[in-house]
Amino acid sequence: MPRKLIVIGNGLGMALSPAHFSLNTALEEIWNKEGFLSQEQRSLIERCLGRPGAPSGEHELDQLHRAVTYCKALNQIGDGGVHWLTADGQSFPEITAQYIHKVATQLHNYDGNLPPDFEASLISFLKETKSHVATLNYDKLLYSSFIDNDVFGRYDNTCLVDGMIEAGFSANRLERLYKNDFGYYLHLHGSPLFVNRRHQVVKLSRDELTLDVNEASEHIVLTHVKHKPSVIAASHVLSTYWDYLRFALSEAEEIIFFGYSGFDDHLNVLLRPYLNTIPLKVVEWSGTPGDQAAREAYWRGLLGQAVQVNRLDNITDFVQW
């Protein structure tokens, strides 16, 4: 059976628990988390937004991202103990990164499971074909399922690898040696499990990732879409995944968009040249505004090619990979 590339978006989580996987809800809950942000820190963020309260959606993270960039630049200017910024300003990039990490952690730590029929069909397909999986979301639904069902395994006996070993991330572990033919699990927008430890990026265990951990991860792409490429480029781990996405595309005989909105231009631009020869299938929620013809026109406008659009009342009913 041919190897495919499955791109998973936030629609997977939204199909199971819209309340939990709402970005706005997570931004608000972490904003109000007791003992986390001080009033001074909230005030700095509010000044960036130009209004009181928590950020709302990725579009409002634009100004926040720019403020962090400016603060980082000013933090590098000074003479000894003399700084351009106040103490709160100096710590603004760190606390903002912690805020983003906690939001991603909130989204990640969902206690539910994949529907049994959906999970069984996906696991069986991946084990049979060793197809590539690329994620744009932060939840652990797939990750936990892949661990519990032996989709991940030893380097020489596994279906998927992500380059994370006990010692930390190693791009070398993505290379196929000794006749290995595993596929790739590419966290294109990162994971709250990825944290810096000295000069290495390590993966926390699922039990270690809680809201009580103050991590300022550099390996989460949760910002306005126009800043996502720069966040990816700044992370060796994420930029490696995007490099391997091109390799995965060179092997794939079909691409499947599953629960992906189409809003990430950096992904769409990368994919367009491949769609001249590789068919693409979209699996999306039927509640997305527009009829079948409108949705086909939407995707054709984004990707420059006609694609097959499958609209379902619940996308987890899809089992024909």
C-alpha positions as CSV (number, residue, x, y, z in Angstrom):
1,M,0.0,0.0,0.0
2,P,1.4,3.5,-0.9
3,R,2.8,5.7,1.8
4,K,0.8,8.9,2.4
5,L,1.2,12.2,4.3
6,I,-1.5,12.9,6.9
7,V,-1.6,16.5,8.1
8,I,-3.6,16.9,11.4
9,G,-5.0,20.2,12.5
10,N,-6.9,21.4,15.5
11,G,-10.1,20.1,14.1
12,L,-9.4,16.7,15.6
13,G,-9.6,18.0,19.1
14,M,-12.5,20.3,18.3
15,A,-14.5,17.3,17.0
16,L,-14.2,15.7,20.5
17,S,-14.4,18.7,22.9
18,P,-14.9,22.1,21.4
19,A,-14.9,23.6,24.9
20,H,-11.5,22.2,25.9
21,F,-9.8,22.8,22.6
22,S,-10.9,26.4,22.2
23,L,-7.8,28.6,22.0
24,N,-9.7,31.6,23.4
25,T,-10.8,29.6,26.5
26,A,-7.2,28.4,27.1
27,L,-5.8,31.9,26.8
28,E,-8.4,33.2,29.3
29,E,-8.0,30.3,31.8
30,I,-4.2,30.7,31.9
31,W,-4.6,34.5,32.2
32,N,-6.7,34.0,35.3
33,K,-4.6,31.1,36.8
34,E,-3.9,31.9,40.4
35,G,-0.3,32.6,41.3
36,F,0.9,32.9,37.8
37,L,0.8,36.4,36.2
38,S,1.2,39.4,38.5
39,Q,-0.9,42.5,38.0
40,E,2.1,44.3,36.6
41,Q,2.7,41.5,34.1
42,R,-0.9,41.6,33.1
43,S,-0.8,45.3,32.7
44,L,2.2,45.1,30.3
45,I,0.4,42.5,28.1
46,E,-2.8,44.7,28.2
47,R,-0.8,47.7,27.0
48,C,0.4,45.6,24.0
49,L,-3.2,44.6,23.2
50,G,-4.6,48.1,23.7
51,R,-7.4,46.8,25.9
52,P,-7.9,45.0,29.2
53,G,-8.0,41.3,29.5
54,A,-6.4,38.2,28.0
55,P,-5.4,37.9,24.3
56,S,-8.2,36.5,22.1
57,G,-7.1,34.3,19.2
58,E,-3.8,34.1,17.3
59,H,-4.5,37.5,15.6
60,E,-4.1,39.3,18.9
61,L,-0.8,37.6,19.6
62,D,0.7,39.7,16.8
63,Q,1.3,42.8,18.8
64,L,2.5,40.7,21.7
65,H,5.0,38.9,19.5
66,R,6.4,42.2,18.3
67,A,6.7,43.6,21.8
68,V,8.7,40.5,22.9
69,T,11.0,41.0,19.9
70,Y,11.6,44.6,20.8
71,C,12.3,43.7,24.5
72,K,14.8,41.0,23.5
73,A,16.6,43.5,21.4
74,L,16.7,46.2,24.1
75,N,17.8,43.6,26.7
76,Q,21.0,43.1,24.6
77,I,21.8,46.8,24.8
78,G,23.3,48.2,28.0
79,D,26.4,48.7,30.0
80,G,26.8,46.4,32.9
81,G,23.8,47.0,35.2
82,V,22.4,49.8,33.2
83,H,19.3,48.8,31.2
84,W,16.9,50.5,28.8
85,L,14.0,48.6,30.3
86,T,12.5,48.2,33.8
87,A,12.8,44.9,35.6
88,D,9.3,44.0,34.3
89,G,10.3,44.9,30.8
90,Q,13.4,42.8,31.0
91,S,11.4,39.8,32.1
92,F,8.6,40.4,29.6
93,P,9.9,37.9,26.9
94,E,10.4,35.2,29.6
95,I,6.9,35.6,31.2
96,T,5.2,35.8,27.8
97,A,7.0,32.6,26.7
98,Q,5.8,30.9,29.9
99,Y,2.2,32.2,29.3
100,I,2.3,30.7,25.7
101,H,3.7,27.4,27.1
102,K,1.0,27.1,29.7
103,V,-1.7,27.8,27.1
104,A,-0.2,25.0,24.9
105,T,0.0,22.8,28.0
106,Q,-3.7,23.4,28.8
107,L,-4.6,22.4,25.3
108,H,-2.3,19.3,25.4
109,N,-3.5,17.9,28.7
110,Y,-6.9,16.5,27.6
111,D,-8.1,13.5,29.5
112,G,-10.2,12.0,26.7
113,N,-9.3,9.4,24.1
114,L,-9.8,9.0,20.4
115,P,-13.0,7.2,19.3
116,P,-12.3,3.5,19.1
117,D,-13.2,2.9,15.5
118,F,-11.2,6.0,14.3
119,E,-8.2,5.1,16.4
120,A,-8.2,1.4,15.2
121,S,-8.4,2.4,11.5
122,L,-5.6,5.0,11.8
123,I,-3.3,2.8,13.8
124,S,-3.8,-0.2,11.4
125,F,-3.2,2.1,8.4
126,L,0.0,3.5,9.9
127,K,1.4,0.1,10.9
128,E,0.7,-1.2,7.4
129,T,2.0,1.7,5.4
130,K,4.3,3.6,7.7
131,S,2.8,6.7,6.4
132,H,4.0,10.1,7.6
133,V,2.0,12.2,10.1
134,A,2.5,15.9,10.5
135,T,0.7,17.8,13.3
136,L,-0.3,21.4,13.6
137,N,-2.0,21.1,17.0
138,Y,-0.7,20.6,20.5
139,D,-2.9,17.9,22.0
140,K,-1.8,14.5,23.1
141,L,-4.6,12.5,21.5
142,L,-2.4,11.1,18.7
143,Y,0.7,11.1,20.8
144,S,-0.7,9.0,23.6
145,S,-2.4,6.6,21.1
146,F,0.8,6.1,19.2
147,I,2.7,5.2,22.4
148,D,0.0,3.0,23.8
149,N,-0.4,1.1,20.5
150,D,3.3,0.6,19.7
151,V,3.3,3.0,16.7
152,F,6.5,4.3,18.4
153,G,9.1,1.8,19.2
154,R,12.8,1.1,19.1
155,Y,14.7,2.9,16.3
156,D,15.2,-0.4,14.5
157,N,11.6,-1.6,15.0
158,T,9.1,1.1,14.7
159,C,6.5,2.7,12.4
160,L,7.2,6.4,13.2
161,V,10.0,8.4,14.6
162,D,10.3,12.1,15.7
163,G,14.0,12.3,16.4
164,M,13.5,12.5,20.2
165,I,15.6,10.0,22.1
166,E,16.4,9.8,25.8
167,A,19.4,12.1,25.6
168,G,17.3,14.7,23.7
169,F,16.5,15.7,20.1
170,S,18.9,14.3,17.5
171,A,18.4,15.0,13.8
172,N,20.6,11.9,13.1
173,R,17.8,9.7,14.5
174,L,15.6,10.8,11.6
175,E,18.0,9.2,9.1
176,R,17.1,5.8,7.8
177,L,20.0,3.4,8.3
178,Y,20.4,-0.3,8.2
179,K,17.4,-0.7,5.8
180,N,14.9,1.0,8.1
181,D,11.8,2.2,6.4
182,F,9.9,4.0,9.2
183,G,7.8,7.1,8.6
184,Y,8.0,10.5,10.3
185,Y,6.0,12.0,13.0
186,L,6.6,15.7,12.4
187,H,5.5,18.2,15.1
188,L,5.4,21.1,12.7
189,H,4.2,23.6,15.3
190,G,6.0,22.1,18.2
191,S,4.9,20.6,21.4
192,P,4.8,21.8,25.1
193,L,6.6,18.6,25.8
194,F,9.8,20.0,24.1
195,V,11.9,22.0,26.6
196,N,15.5,23.2,26.8
197,R,17.9,21.6,29.2
198,R,21.3,23.2,28.9
199,H,22.3,22.9,25.3
200,Q,19.8,20.1,24.4
201,V,16.1,20.0,23.6
202,V,14.4,17.1,25.5
203,K,10.9,15.7,25.6
204,L,9.1,15.7,28.9
205,S,7.1,12.6,29.8
206,R,3.4,13.0,29.7
207,D,3.2,12.9,33.5
208,E,5.8,15.7,33.8
209,L,3.9,18.2,31.8
210,T,1.6,20.1,34.2
211,L,0.4,23.7,34.6
212,D,2.6,24.0,37.7
213,V,5.8,23.8,35.6
214,N,7.1,27.2,34.5
215,E,8.7,26.5,31.2
216,A,9.5,29.2,28.6
217,S,9.6,26.9,25.6
218,E,11.1,28.1,22.3
219,H,9.5,25.2,20.4
220,I,5.8,26.1,20.2
221,V,4.4,28.0,17.3
222,L,1.5,29.8,18.8
223,T,1.4,33.3,17.4
224,H,0.0,35.3,14.5
225,V,0.4,33.4,11.2
226,K,2.8,36.0,9.7
227,H,5.3,35.3,12.6
228,K,5.1,31.5,12.5
229,P,8.0,31.1,10.0
230,S,10.3,33.1,12.2
231,V,9.5,31.0,15.2
232,I,10.1,27.8,13.2
233,A,13.4,29.1,11.9
234,A,14.6,30.0,15.4
235,S,14.1,26.4,16.6
236,H,16.5,23.7,15.4
237,V,13.9,21.1,16.2
238,L,11.1,22.7,14.3
239,S,13.2,23.7,11.3
240,T,14.4,20.1,11.1
241,Y,10.8,18.9,11.0
242,W,10.0,21.3,8.2
243,D,13.0,20.0,6.3
244,Y,11.8,16.5,6.7
245,L,8.3,17.5,5.6
246,R,9.8,18.1,2.1
247,F,11.3,14.6,2.2
248,A,8.0,13.1,3.3
249,L,6.3,14.9,0.4
250,S,8.8,13.4,-2.0
251,E,7.6,9.9,-0.9
252,A,3.9,10.5,-0.4
253,E,1.5,9.3,-3.1
254,E,-1.4,11.2,-1.5
255,I,-1.8,14.0,1.0
256,I,-4.7,14.1,3.5
257,F,-5.6,17.3,5.3
258,F,-7.5,16.2,8.4
259,G,-9.2,18.9,10.5
260,Y,-7.0,21.7,9.0
261,S,-8.5,25.1,8.4
262,G,-6.1,26.2,5.6
263,F,-5.1,29.3,7.5
264,D,-1.3,28.6,7.7
265,D,0.1,30.2,4.6
266,H,3.6,29.0,5.2
267,L,2.3,25.4,4.9
268,N,0.2,26.1,1.8
269,V,3.0,27.8,0.0
270,L,5.4,24.9,0.6
271,L,2.8,22.4,-0.6
272,R,1.6,24.0,-3.8
273,P,4.4,22.8,-6.1
274,Y,3.9,19.2,-5.0
275,L,0.2,19.3,-5.8
276,N,1.0,19.2,-9.5
277,T,1.7,15.5,-9.1
278,I,0.3,14.4,-5.7
279,P,-3.4,14.3,-5.1
280,L,-4.8,15.9,-1.9
281,K,-7.9,15.0,0.1
282,V,-9.5,17.3,2.6
283,V,-11.5,15.9,5.6
284,E,-13.4,18.7,7.2
285,W,-16.4,19.5,9.4
286,S,-19.6,19.9,7.5
287,G,-20.5,22.9,9.8
288,T,-17.7,24.9,8.1
289,P,-19.6,27.8,6.4
290,G,-20.3,27.2,2.7
291,D,-21.7,24.4,0.6
292,Q,-19.7,21.7,-1.2
293,A,-19.0,23.9,-4.2
294,A,-17.9,26.8,-2.1
295,R,-15.6,24.7,0.0
296,E,-14.0,23.2,-3.2
297,A,-13.5,26.7,-4.5
298,Y,-12.0,27.8,-1.2
299,W,-9.4,25.1,-1.3
300,R,-8.7,25.6,-5.0
301,G,-8.0,29.2,-4.3
302,L,-5.6,28.4,-1.4
303,L,-3.7,25.7,-3.2
304,G,-4.0,26.4,-6.9
305,Q,-5.4,22.9,-7.6
306,A,-8.7,21.2,-7.4
307,V,-8.8,18.8,-4.4
308,Q,-11.2,16.3,-3.1
309,V,-13.3,17.7,-0.2
310,N,-14.9,15.3,2.3
311,R,-17.4,17.1,4.6
312,L,-18.5,15.1,7.7
313,D,-20.8,15.9,10.6
314,N,-18.0,14.5,12.8
315,I,-14.6,14.1,11.1
316,T,-13.7,11.2,13.5
317,D,-16.2,9.2,11.5
318,F,-13.6,9.1,8.8
319,V,-11.9,5.6,8.7
320,Q,-11.0,5.1,5.0
321,W,-7.4,6.3,5.0
